[in-house]
């Protein structure tokens, strides 16, 4: 009796991997933009206060 070959687990195709990578990059860029905006607001608040 011949043994059946176990099916390989499906790998995401090229397009799915590209979309996943693009989504991760986009999310990372959004996080960086949000962090930069927050830092800018903090620096502007500090700059508007008198030093003495």
PQR file of N, CA, C, O and H, with PARSE charges and radii, in Angstrom:
ATOM      1  N   UNK A   1       0.849  -1.182   0.000 -0.4000 1.5000
ATOM      2  CA  UNK A   1       0.000   0.000   0.000 -0.0000 2.0000
ATOM      3  C   UNK A   1       0.888   1.237   0.000  0.5500 1.7000
ATOM      4  O   UNK A   1       1.752   1.402   0.861 -0.5500 1.4000
ATOM      5  N   UNK A   2       0.662   2.088  -0.966 -0.4000 1.5000
ATOM      6  CA  UNK A   2       1.485   3.290  -1.113 -0.0000 2.0000
ATOM      7  C   UNK A   2       1.041   4.341  -0.100  0.5500 1.7000
ATOM      8  O   UNK A   2      -0.149   4.520   0.158 -0.5500 1.4000
ATOM      9  H   UNK A   2      -0.040   1.954  -1.666  0.4000 1.0000
ATOM     10  N   UNK A   3       2.037   5.033   0.470 -0.4000 1.5000
ATOM     11  CA  UNK A   3       1.720   6.089   1.418 -0.0000 2.0000
ATOM     12  C   UNK A   3       1.384   7.371   0.679  0.5500 1.7000
ATOM     13  O   UNK A   3       1.992   7.700  -0.340 -0.5500 1.4000
ATOM     14  H   UNK A   3       3.003   4.887   0.261  0.4000 1.0000
ATOM     15  N   UNK A   4       0.427   8.070   1.198 -0.4000 1.5000
ATOM     16  CA  UNK A   4       0.077   9.361   0.604 -0.0000 2.0000
ATOM     17  C   UNK A   4       1.080  10.405   1.068  0.5500 1.7000
ATOM     18  O   UNK A   4       1.519  10.405   2.218 -0.5500 1.4000
ATOM     19  H   UNK A   4      -0.067   7.803   2.026  0.4000 1.0000
ATOM     20  N   UNK A   5       1.426  11.285   0.157 -0.4000 1.5000
ATOM     21  CA  UNK A   5       2.297  12.404   0.527 -0.0000 2.0000
ATOM     22  C   UNK A   5       1.463  13.410   1.305  0.5500 1.7000
ATOM     23  O   UNK A   5       0.359  13.771   0.897 -0.5500 1.4000
ATOM     24  H   UNK A   5       1.069  11.285  -0.777  0.4000 1.0000
ATOM     25  N   UNK A   6       2.001  13.853   2.420 -0.4000 1.5000
ATOM     26  CA  UNK A   6       1.257  14.854   3.186 -0.0000 2.0000
ATOM     27  C   UNK A   6       1.319  16.174   2.438  0.5500 1.7000
ATOM     28  O   UNK A   6       2.388  16.558   1.962 -0.5500 1.4000
ATOM     29  H   UNK A   6       2.898  13.560   2.752  0.4000 1.0000
ATOM     30  N   UNK A   7       0.215  16.866   2.324 -0.4000 1.5000
ATOM     31  CA  UNK A   7       0.233  18.141   1.591 -0.0000 2.0000
ATOM     32  C   UNK A   7       1.085  19.169   2.332  0.5500 1.7000
ATOM     33  O   UNK A   7       1.076  19.247   3.560 -0.5500 1.4000
ATOM     34  H   UNK A   7      -0.653  16.554   2.711  0.4000 1.0000
ATOM     35  N   UNK A   8       1.808  19.938   1.558 -0.4000 1.5000
ATOM     36  CA  UNK A   8       2.631  21.007   2.123 -0.0000 2.0000
ATOM     37  C   UNK A   8       1.719  22.095   2.674  0.5500 1.7000
ATOM     38  O   UNK A   8       0.685  22.390   2.075 -0.5500 1.4000
ATOM     39  H   UNK A   8       1.815  19.875   0.560  0.4000 1.0000
ATOM     40  N   UNK A   9       2.081  22.698   3.805 -0.4000 1.5000
ATOM     41  CA  UNK A   9       1.271  23.831   4.265 -0.0000 2.0000
ATOM     42  C   UNK A   9       1.344  24.949   3.231  0.5500 1.7000
ATOM     43  O   UNK A   9       2.400  25.230   2.665 -0.5500 1.4000
ATOM     44  H   UNK A   9       2.921  22.458   4.292  0.4000 1.0000
ATOM     45  N   UNK A  10       0.216  25.564   3.005 -0.4000 1.5000
ATOM     46  CA  UNK A  10       0.174  26.569   1.938 -0.0000 2.0000
ATOM     47  C   UNK A  10       0.987  27.801   2.308  0.5500 1.7000
ATOM     48  O   UNK A  10       0.850  28.359   3.397 -0.5500 1.4000
ATOM     49  H   UNK A  10      -0.642  25.335   3.465  0.4000 1.0000
ATOM     50  N   UNK A  11       1.824  28.201   1.388 -0.4000 1.5000
ATOM     51  CA  UNK A  11       2.605  29.420   1.545 -0.0000 2.0000
ATOM     52  C   UNK A  11       1.801  30.559   0.940  0.5500 1.7000
ATOM     53  O   UNK A  11       1.154  30.379  -0.092 -0.5500 1.4000
ATOM     54  H   UNK A  11       1.936  27.748   0.504  0.4000 1.0000
ATOM     55  N   UNK A  12       1.832  31.733   1.570 -0.4000 1.5000
ATOM     56  CA  UNK A  12       1.127  32.859   0.940 -0.0000 2.0000
ATOM     57  C   UNK A  12       1.788  33.177  -0.400  0.5500 1.7000
ATOM     58  O   UNK A  12       3.010  33.124  -0.534 -0.5500 1.4000
ATOM     59  H   UNK A  12       2.357  31.879   2.408  0.4000 1.0000
ATOM     60  N   UNK A  13       0.974  33.502  -1.366 -0.4000 1.5000
ATOM     61  CA  UNK A  13       1.548  33.781  -2.680 -0.0000 2.0000
ATOM     62  C   UNK A  13       2.270  35.124  -2.671  0.5500 1.7000
ATOM     63  O   UNK A  13       2.236  35.863  -1.687 -0.5500 1.4000
ATOM     64  H   UNK A  13      -0.019  33.545  -1.257  0.4000 1.0000
ATOM     65  N   UNK A  14       2.906  35.411  -3.764 -0.4000 1.5000
ATOM     66  CA  UNK A  14       3.757  36.602  -3.853 -0.0000 2.0000
ATOM     67  C   UNK A  14       2.949  37.876  -3.607  0.5500 1.7000
ATOM     68  O   UNK A  14       3.398  38.765  -2.884 -0.5500 1.4000
ATOM     69  H   UNK A  14       2.933  34.811  -4.563  0.4000 1.0000
ATOM     70  N   UNK A  15       1.783  37.964  -4.193 -0.4000 1.5000
ATOM     71  CA  UNK A  15       0.969  39.168  -4.035 -0.0000 2.0000
ATOM     72  C   UNK A  15       0.544  39.366  -2.570  0.5500 1.7000
ATOM     73  O   UNK A  15       0.559  40.488  -2.063 -0.5500 1.4000
ATOM     74  H   UNK A  15       1.418  37.242  -4.780  0.4000 1.0000
ATOM     75  N   UNK A  16       0.172  38.286  -1.904 -0.4000 1.5000
ATOM     76  CA  UNK A  16      -0.219  38.389  -0.502 -0.0000 2.0000
ATOM     77  C   UNK A  16       0.949  38.851   0.362  0.5500 1.7000
ATOM     78  O   UNK A  16       0.768  39.644   1.286 -0.5500 1.4000
ATOM     79  H   UNK A  16       0.159  37.374  -2.316  0.4000 1.0000
ATOM     80  N   UNK A  17       2.157  38.351   0.057 -0.4000 1.5000
ATOM     81  CA  UNK A  17       3.328  38.778   0.824 -0.0000 2.0000
ATOM     82  C   UNK A  17       3.639  40.251   0.590  0.5500 1.7000
ATOM     83  O   UNK A  17       4.021  40.962   1.519 -0.5500 1.4000
ATOM     84  H   UNK A  17       2.304  37.706  -0.693  0.4000 1.0000
ATOM     85  N   UNK A  18       3.477  40.710  -0.648 -0.4000 1.5000
ATOM     86  CA  UNK A  18       3.720  42.124  -0.969 -0.0000 2.0000
ATOM     87  C   UNK A  18       2.712  43.003  -0.232  0.5500 1.7000
ATOM     88  O   UNK A  18       3.079  44.039   0.322 -0.5500 1.4000
ATOM     89  H   UNK A  18       3.166  40.132  -1.402  0.4000 1.0000
ATOM     90  N   UNK A  19       1.458  42.598  -0.226 -0.4000 1.5000
ATOM     91  CA  UNK A  19       0.418  43.374   0.454 -0.0000 2.0000
ATOM     92  C   UNK A  19       0.690  43.417   1.957  0.5500 1.7000
ATOM     93  O   UNK A  19       0.537  44.464   2.586 -0.5500 1.4000
ATOM     94  H   UNK A  19       1.160  41.756  -0.677  0.4000 1.0000
ATOM     95  N   UNK A  20       1.091  42.288   2.531 -0.4000 1.5000
ATOM     96  CA  UNK A  20       1.403  42.242   3.961 -0.0000 2.0000
ATOM     97  C   UNK A  20       2.574  43.162   4.283  0.5500 1.7000
ATOM     98  O   UNK A  20       2.531  43.911   5.260 -0.5500 1.4000
ATOM     99  H   UNK A  20       1.215  41.437   2.020  0.4000 1.0000
ATOM    100  N   UNK A  21       3.615  43.106   3.464 -0.4000 1.5000
ATOM    101  CA  UNK A  21       4.785  43.961   3.693 -0.0000 2.0000
ATOM    102  C   UNK A  21       4.398  45.434   3.564  0.5500 1.7000
ATOM    103  O   UNK A  21       4.819  46.255   4.378 -0.5500 1.4000
ATOM    104  H   UNK A  21       3.650  42.498   2.670  0.4000 1.0000
ATOM    105  N   UNK A  22       3.604  45.775   2.550 -0.4000 1.5000
ATOM    106  CA  UNK A  22       3.176  47.153   2.359 -0.0000 2.0000
ATOM    107  C   UNK A  22       2.366  47.644   3.550  0.5500 1.7000
ATOM    108  O   UNK A  22       2.526  48.781   3.995 -0.5500 1.4000
ATOM    109  H   UNK A  22       3.262  45.108   1.888  0.4000 1.0000
ATOM    110  N   UNK A  23       1.489  46.773   4.068 -0.4000 1.5000
ATOM    111  CA  UNK A  23       0.669  47.134   5.216 -0.0000 2.0000
ATOM    112  C   UNK A  23       1.542  47.405   6.438  0.5500 1.7000
ATOM    113  O   UNK A  23       1.301  48.358   7.179 -0.5500 1.4000
ATOM    114  H   UNK A  23       1.359  45.850   3.707  0.4000 1.0000
ATOM    115  N   UNK A  24       2.561  46.561   6.647 -0.4000 1.5000
ATOM    116  CA  UNK A  24       3.456  46.764   7.785 -0.0000 2.0000
ATOM    117  C   UNK A  24       4.235  48.057   7.651  0.5500 1.7000
ATOM    118  O   UNK A  24       4.387  48.797   8.623 -0.5500 1.4000
ATOM    119  H   UNK A  24       2.756  45.786   6.045  0.4000 1.0000
ATOM    120  N   UNK A  25       4.730  48.335   6.455 -0.4000 1.5000
ATOM    121  CA  UNK A  25       5.484  49.569   6.232 -0.0000 2.0000
ATOM    122  C   UNK A  25       4.589  50.776   6.460  0.5500 1.7000
ATOM    123  O   UNK A  25       4.997  51.749   7.094 -0.5500 1.4000
ATOM    124  H   UNK A  25       4.607  47.734   5.666  0.4000 1.0000
ATOM    125  N   UNK A  26       3.378  50.711   5.947 -0.4000 1.5000
ATOM    126  CA  UNK A  26       2.442  51.830   6.099 -0.0000 2.0000
ATOM    127  C   UNK A  26       2.120  52.085   7.565  0.5500 1.7000
ATOM    128  O   UNK A  26       2.074  53.233   8.008 -0.5500 1.4000
ATOM    129  H   UNK A  26       3.047  49.921   5.431  0.4000 1.0000
ATOM    130  N   UNK A  27       1.896  50.994   8.325 -0.4000 1.5000
ATOM    131  CA  UNK A  27       1.588  51.127   9.750 -0.0000 2.0000
ATOM    132  C   UNK A  27       2.784  51.722  10.492  0.5500 1.7000
ATOM    133  O   UNK A  27       2.620  52.590  11.350 -0.5500 1.4000
ATOM    134  H   UNK A  27       1.933  50.062   7.965  0.4000 1.0000
ATOM    135  N   UNK A  28       3.986  51.252  10.158 -0.4000 1.5000
ATOM    136  CA  UNK A  28       5.188  51.782  10.803 -0.0000 2.0000
ATOM    137  C   UNK A  28       5.360  53.257  10.502  0.5500 1.7000
ATOM    138  O   UNK A  28       5.699  54.034  11.395 -0.5500 1.4000
ATOM    139  H   UNK A  28       4.120  50.548   9.461  0.4000 1.0000
ATOM    140  N   UNK A  29       5.131  53.657   9.261 -0.4000 1.5000
ATOM    141  CA  UNK A  29       5.262  55.065   8.892 -0.0000 2.0000
ATOM    142  C   UNK A  29       4.221  55.912   9.637  0.5500 1.7000
ATOM    143  O   UNK A  29       4.508  57.038  10.042 -0.5500 1.4000
ATOM    144  H   UNK A  29       4.855  53.027   8.536  0.4000 1.0000
ATOM    145  N   UNK A  30       3.023  55.369   9.812 -0.4000 1.5000
ATOM    146  CA  UNK A  30       1.995  56.107  10.558 -0.0000 2.0000
ATOM    147  C   UNK A  30       2.415  56.290  12.006  0.5500 1.7000
ATOM    148  O   UNK A  30       2.236  57.367  12.575 -0.5500 1.4000
ATOM    149  H   UNK A  30       2.790  54.454   9.483  0.4000 1.0000
ATOM    150  N   UNK A  31       2.980  55.236  12.611 -0.4000 1.5000
ATOM    151  CA  UNK A  31       3.459  55.349  13.995 -0.0000 2.0000
ATOM    152  C   UNK A  31       4.570  56.386  14.094  0.5500 1.7000
ATOM    153  O   UNK A  31       4.589  57.188  15.028 -0.5500 1.4000
ATOM    154  H   UNK A  31       3.126  54.361  12.149  0.4000 1.0000
ATOM    155  N   UNK A  32       5.492  56.375  13.139 -0.4000 1.5000
ATOM    156  CA  UNK A  32       6.580  57.353  13.159 -0.0000 2.0000
ATOM    157  C   UNK A  32       6.054  58.770  12.993  0.5500 1.7000
ATOM    158  O   UNK A  32       6.522  59.692  13.661 -0.5500 1.4000
ATOM    159  H   UNK A  32       5.476  55.723  12.381  0.4000 1.0000
ATOM    160  N   UNK A  33       5.086  58.945  12.108 -0.4000 1.5000
ATOM    161  CA  UNK A  33       4.499  60.265  11.898 -0.0000 2.0000
ATOM    162  C   UNK A  33       3.802  60.755  13.160  0.5500 1.7000
ATOM    163  O   UNK A  33       3.945  61.915  13.545 -0.5500 1.4000
ATOM    164  H   UNK A  33       4.706  58.196  11.566  0.4000 1.0000
ATOM    165  N   UNK A  34       3.041  59.859  13.807 -0.4000 1.5000
ATOM    166  CA  UNK A  34       2.356  60.240  15.050 -0.0000 2.0000
ATOM    167  C   UNK A  34       3.358  60.616  16.137  0.5500 1.7000
ATOM    168  O   UNK A  34       3.157  61.594  16.857 -0.5500 1.4000
ATOM    169  H   UNK A  34       2.924  58.916  13.494  0.4000 1.0000
ATOM    170  N   UNK A  35       4.429  59.849  16.255 -0.4000 1.5000
ATOM    171  CA  UNK A  35       5.447  60.141  17.274 -0.0000 2.0000
ATOM    172  C   UNK A  35       6.136  61.467  16.977  0.5500 1.7000
ATOM    173  O   UNK A  35       6.407  62.242  17.894 -0.5500 1.4000
ATOM    174  H   UNK A  35       4.592  59.055  15.670  0.4000 1.0000
ATOM    175  N   UNK A  36       6.422  61.735  15.711 -0.4000 1.5000
ATOM    176  CA  UNK A  36       7.064  62.994  15.326 -0.0000 2.0000
ATOM    177  C   UNK A  36       6.145  64.177  15.615  0.5500 1.7000
ATOM    178  O   UNK A  36       6.593  65.203  16.126 -0.5500 1.4000
ATOM    179  H   UNK A  36       6.202  61.105  14.965  0.4000 1.0000
ATOM    180  N   UNK A  37       4.866  64.037  15.291 -0.4000 1.5000
ATOM    181  CA  UNK A  37       3.905  65.107  15.575 -0.0000 2.0000
ATOM    182  C   UNK A  37       3.809  65.378  17.075  0.5500 1.7000
ATOM    183  O   UNK A  37       3.748  66.531  17.500 -0.5500 1.4000
ATOM    184  H   UNK A  37       4.501  63.203  14.876  0.4000 1.0000
ATOM    185  N   UNK A  38       3.797  64.323  17.862 -0.4000 1.5000
ATOM    186  CA  UNK A  38       3.719  64.488  19.320 -0.0000 2.0000
ATOM    187  C   UNK A  38       4.972  65.192  19.846  0.5500 1.7000
ATOM    188  O   UNK A  38       4.877  66.092  20.680 -0.5500 1.4000
ATOM    189  H   UNK A  38       3.847  63.386  17.516  0.4000 1.0000
ATOM    190  N   UNK A  39       6.137  64.784  19.359 -0.4000 1.5000
ATOM    191  CA  UNK A  39       7.387  65.412  19.793 -0.0000 2.0000
ATOM    192  C   UNK A  39       7.424  66.884  19.383  0.5500 1.7000
ATOM    193  O   UNK A  39       7.909  67.727  20.137 -0.5500 1.4000
ATOM    194  H   UNK A  39       6.214  64.053  18.681  0.4000 1.0000
ATOM    195  N   UNK A  40       6.919  67.188  18.202 -0.4000 1.5000
ATOM    196  CA  UNK A  40       6.880  68.573  17.737 -0.0000 2.0000
ATOM    197  C   UNK A  40       6.005  69.426  18.648  0.5500 1.7000
ATOM    198  O   UNK A  40       6.381  70.543  19.005 -0.5500 1.4000
ATOM    199  H   UNK A  40       6.525  66.502  17.590  0.4000 1.0000
ATOM    200  N   UNK A  41       4.843  68.905  19.022 -0.4000 1.5000
ATOM    201  CA  UNK A  41       3.948  69.646  19.916 -0.0000 2.0000
ATOM    202  C   UNK A  41       4.614  69.889  21.266  0.5500 1.7000
ATOM    203  O   UNK A  41       4.515  70.982  21.825 -0.5500 1.4000
ATOM    204  H   UNK A  41       4.538  67.998  18.731  0.4000 1.0000
ATOM    205  N   UNK A  42       5.299  68.859  21.794 -0.4000 1.5000
ATOM    206  CA  UNK A  42       5.973  69.038  23.079 -0.0000 2.0000
ATOM    207  C   UNK A  42       7.070  70.092  22.988  0.5500 1.7000
ATOM    208  O   UNK A  42       7.199  70.936  23.875 -0.5500 1.4000
ATOM    209  H   UNK A  42       5.380  67.972  21.340  0.4000 1.0000
ATOM    210  N   UNK A  43       7.856  70.045  21.923 -0.4000 1.5000
ATOM    211  CA  UNK A  43       8.930  71.024  21.761 -0.0000 2.0000
ATOM    212  C   UNK A  43       8.382  72.427  21.586  0.5500 1.7000
ATOM    213  O   UNK A  43       8.953  73.382  22.113 -0.5500 1.4000
ATOM    214  H   UNK A  43       7.751  69.360  21.203  0.4000 1.0000
ATOM    215  N   UNK A  44       7.280  72.569  20.853 -0.4000 1.5000
ATOM    216  CA  UNK A  44       6.677  73.894  20.689 -0.0000 2.0000
ATOM    217  C   UNK A  44       6.158  74.412  22.024  0.5500 1.7000
ATOM    218  O   UNK A  44       6.264  75.605  22.310 -0.5500 1.4000
ATOM    219  H   UNK A  44       6.817  71.793  20.425  0.4000 1.0000
ATOM    220  N   UNK A  45       5.596  73.525  22.844 -0.4000 1.5000
ATOM    221  CA  UNK A  45       5.102  73.934  24.156 -0.0000 2.0000
ATOM    222  C   UNK A  45       6.263  74.377  25.032  0.5500 1.7000
ATOM    223  O   UNK A  45       6.153  75.370  25.752 -0.5500 1.4000
ATOM    224  H   UNK A  45       5.510  72.557  22.612  0.4000 1.0000
ATOM    225  N   UNK A  46       7.369  73.656  24.979 -0.4000 1.5000
ATOM    226  CA  UNK A  46       8.540  74.045  25.765 -0.0000 2.0000
ATOM    227  C   UNK A  46       9.151  75.343  25.268  0.5500 1.7000
ATOM    228  O   UNK A  46       9.614  76.155  26.069 -0.5500 1.4000
ATOM    229  H   UNK A  46       7.459  72.850  24.394  0.4000 1.0000
ATOM    230  N   UNK A  47       9.160  75.547  23.966 -0.4000 1.5000
ATOM    231  CA  UNK A  47       9.762  76.743  23.391 -0.0000 2.0000
ATOM    232  C   UNK A  47       8.940  77.988  23.704  0.5500 1.7000
ATOM    233  O   UNK A  47       9.490  79.087  23.768 -0.5500 1.4000
ATOM    234  H   UNK A  47       8.784  74.887  23.315  0.4000 1.0000
ATOM    235  N   UNK A  48       7.640  77.833  23.899 -0.4000 1.5000
ATOM    236  CA  UNK A  48       6.790  78.997  24.159 -0.0000 2.0000
ATOM    237  C   UNK A  48       6.855  79.446  25.629  0.5500 1.7000
ATOM    238  O   UNK A  48       6.416  80.547  25.960 -0.5500 1.4000
ATOM    239  H   UNK A  48       7.193  76.940  23.847  0.4000 1.0000
ATOM    240  N   UNK A  49       7.396  78.604  26.494 -0.4000 1.5000
ATOM    241  CA  UNK A  49       7.505  78.974  27.917 -0.0000 2.0000
ATOM    242  C   UNK A  49       8.724  79.847  28.142  0.5500 1.7000
ATOM    243  O   UNK A  49       9.758  79.649  27.504 -0.5500 1.4000
ATOM    244  H   UNK A  49       7.753  77.709  26.225  0.4000 1.0000
ATOM    245  N   UNK A  50       8.613  80.804  29.038 -0.4000 1.5000
ATOM    246  CA  UNK A  50       9.788  81.621  29.350 -0.0000 2.0000
ATOM    247  C   UNK A  50      10.865  80.789  30.049  0.5500 1.7000
ATOM    248  O   UNK A  50      10.555  79.888  30.828 -0.5500 1.4000
ATOM    249  H   UNK A  50       7.773  80.964  29.556  0.4000 1.0000
ATOM    250  N   UNK A  51      12.109  81.095  29.768 -0.4000 1.5000
ATOM    251  CA  UNK A  51      13.212  80.323  30.314 -0.0000 2.0000
ATOM    252  C   UNK A  51      13.390  80.603  31.804  0.5500 1.7000
ATOM    253  O   UNK A  51      13.689  79.685  32.568 -0.5500 1.4000
ATOM    254  H   UNK A  51      12.361  81.827  29.135  0.4000 1.0000
ATOM    255  N   UNK A  52      13.214  81.837  32.225 -0.4000 1.5000
ATOM    256  CA  UNK A  52      13.432  82.168  33.620 -0.0000 2.0000
ATOM    257  C   UNK A  52      12.252  81.751  34.377  0.5500 1.7000
ATOM    258  O   UNK A  52      12.204  81.931  35.594 -0.5500 1.4000
ATOM    259  H   UNK A  52      12.972  82.582  31.604  0.4000 1.0000
TER
END
